[in-house]
């Protein structure tokens, strides 16, 4: 994923340079401004976050004007730290401030990045990167969450974004399922007594 994002960034840079070259003969004052606008347009078309995984908002009714995505830097293994790139993307120009914290399931240890510092007046669509580091204590499927507070339009909104992490083999062996009442009753039923004909045949 990281290599694809880097390749996309190279495309963005090449596109911006090409547009700047075409506009080079139109006057030094206006060409640089036009090139900057063209590069910004290219960034809107090709977004590095397109290769990241979108986090799930728990309380969707809050309408928090941000999107959260993430990327694991390595394959999670039990007992080994793994870095996570958390990306917050404001979806409105009315966002005044965004901040929060990270929480993890039992069995998933948070090593770094527990507090998400406040970003004041973030630009709409501009990525806010927050690195965190976690470590699974055992194989299994865990969840870590970003609890964000967003001040926007005179309101303070809160949302929890959940993200999964599969460590090692994932789900461990499950306990055996208990027998159904019918099966248990059949197993406990005494053996049937022999019939008269069976007893007579056995006597001969």
KAKA-V900832 format. One record per pair of residues at least 24 apart in sequence whose ideal C-beta (glycine too) atoms are under 10 Angstrom apart, sorted by the first residue. I is the first residue (numbers start at 1). GAP is how many residues later the second one is. If there is no record, write none. Layout:
# KAKA-V900832
I:GAP
I:GAP
This chain:
# KAKA-V900832
1:47
1:50
1:51
1:52
1:70
1:71
1:72
1:84
2:46
2:49
2:50
2:69
2:71
2:83
3:48
4:44
4:46
4:47
5:41
5:42
5:43
5:44
5:45
5:46
5:47
5:66
5:80
6:42
6:45
7:41
7:44
8:35
8:38
8:39
8:40
8:41
8:42
8:43
9:34
9:37
9:39
11:31
11:34
11:35
12:27
12:28
12:30
12:31
12:32
12:33
12:34
12:35
12:36
13:26
13:29
13:30
14:28
15:24
15:26
15:27
15:28
15:30
15:31
16:24
16:25
16:26
16:27
18:24
40:85
43:82
43:83
44:81
47:42
47:78
47:80
48:39
48:79
49:38
49:40
49:76
49:78
52:33
52:34
52:35
52:37
52:75
53:34
53:110
53:111
54:33
54:35
54:107
54:109
55:31
55:32
55:33
55:89
55:90
55:91
55:93
55:104
55:105
55:106
55:107
55:108
55:109
56:87
56:89
56:104
56:105
56:106
56:107
56:108
57:89
57:91
57:102
57:103
57:104
57:105
58:87
58:89
58:101
58:102
58:103
58:104
59:98
59:99
59:100
59:101
60:99
61:98
62:88
62:93
62:95
62:96
62:97
62:98
63:87
63:89
63:92
63:94
63:96
64:27
64:28
64:31
64:34
64:84
64:85
64:86
64:88
64:91
64:93
64:94
64:95
64:96
64:97
65:24
65:25
65:26
65:27
65:28
65:29
65:30
65:33
65:59
65:85
65:87
65:88
65:92
65:94
66:24
66:25
66:26
66:29
66:32
66:34
66:56
66:62
66:80
66:82
66:84
66:86
66:91
66:93
66:95
67:24
67:58
67:60
67:94
68:32
68:60
68:62
68:77
68:78
68:80
68:91
68:92
68:93
68:94
68:95
69:58
69:92
69:94
70:60
70:62
70:74
70:76
70:91
70:93
70:94
70:95
72:62
72:91
72:93
72:94
73:58
73:60
75:91
75:92
75:93
76:32
76:58
76:59
76:60
76:63
76:64
76:66
76:89
76:90
76:91
76:92
76:94
77:58
77:59
77:62
77:90
77:91
77:92
78:29
78:57
78:58
78:59
78:60
78:61
78:62
78:89
78:90
78:91
79:30
79:56
79:57
79:58
79:59
79:60
79:88
79:89
80:55
80:56
80:87
80:88
81:28
81:30
81:31
81:52
81:53
81:54
81:55
82:29
82:50
82:51
82:52
82:53
82:54
82:83
82:85
83:28
83:29
83:30
83:48
83:49
83:50
83:51
84:28
84:29
84:46
84:47
84:48
84:49
84:50
84:60
84:79
84:81
85:42
85:44
85:45
85:46
85:47
86:27
86:30
86:42
86:43
86:44
86:45
86:46
86:58
86:60
86:75
86:77
87:40
87:41
87:42
87:43
88:28
88:31
88:34
88:38
88:39
88:40
88:41
88:42
88:58
88:60
88:62
88:73
89:33
89:35
89:36
89:37
89:38
89:39
90:29
90:31
90:32
90:33
90:34
90:35
90:36
90:37
90:38
90:60
90:62
91:33
91:34
91:59
91:61
92:30
92:32
92:33
92:58
92:60
92:61
93:28
93:29
93:30
93:31
93:32
93:59
94:30
94:56
94:57
94:58
94:59
94:60
94:61
95:24
95:25
95:26
95:27
95:28
95:29
95:55
95:56
95:57
95:58
95:62
96:24
96:25
96:26
96:54
96:55
96:56
96:57
96:58
96:59
96:60
97:24
97:25
97:52
97:53
97:54
97:55
97:59
98:24
98:30
98:50
98:51
98:52
98:53
98:54
98:59
99:48
99:49
99:50
99:51
99:52
100:30
100:45
100:46
100:47
100:48
100:49
100:50
100:58
100:59
100:60
100:61
101:44
101:45
101:46
101:47
101:48
102:28
102:30
102:32
102:42
102:43
102:44
102:45
102:61
103:40
103:41
103:42
103:43
103:44
103:57
103:59
104:28
104:30
104:31
104:32
104:38
104:39
104:40
104:41
104:59
104:61
105:29
105:31
105:35
105:36
105:37
105:38
105:39
105:40
105:57
105:59
105:60
106:31
106:36
107:28
107:29
107:30
107:31
107:32
107:33
107:34
107:35
107:60
108:26
108:27
108:28
108:29
108:30
108:32
108:33
108:34
108:35
108:36
108:57
108:59
109:24
109:25
109:26
109:27
109:28
109:33
110:24
110:25
110:34
111:24
116:30
116:31
116:32
116:33
118:31
118:33
120:31
122:28
134:31
134:33
135:32
136:29
136:30
136:31
136:32
137:30
138:29
138:30
138:34
139:27
139:28
139:29
139:30
139:31
139:32
139:33
140:25
140:26
140:27
140:28
140:29
140:30
140:31
140:32
141:24
141:25
141:26
141:29
141:30
141:31
142:24
142:25
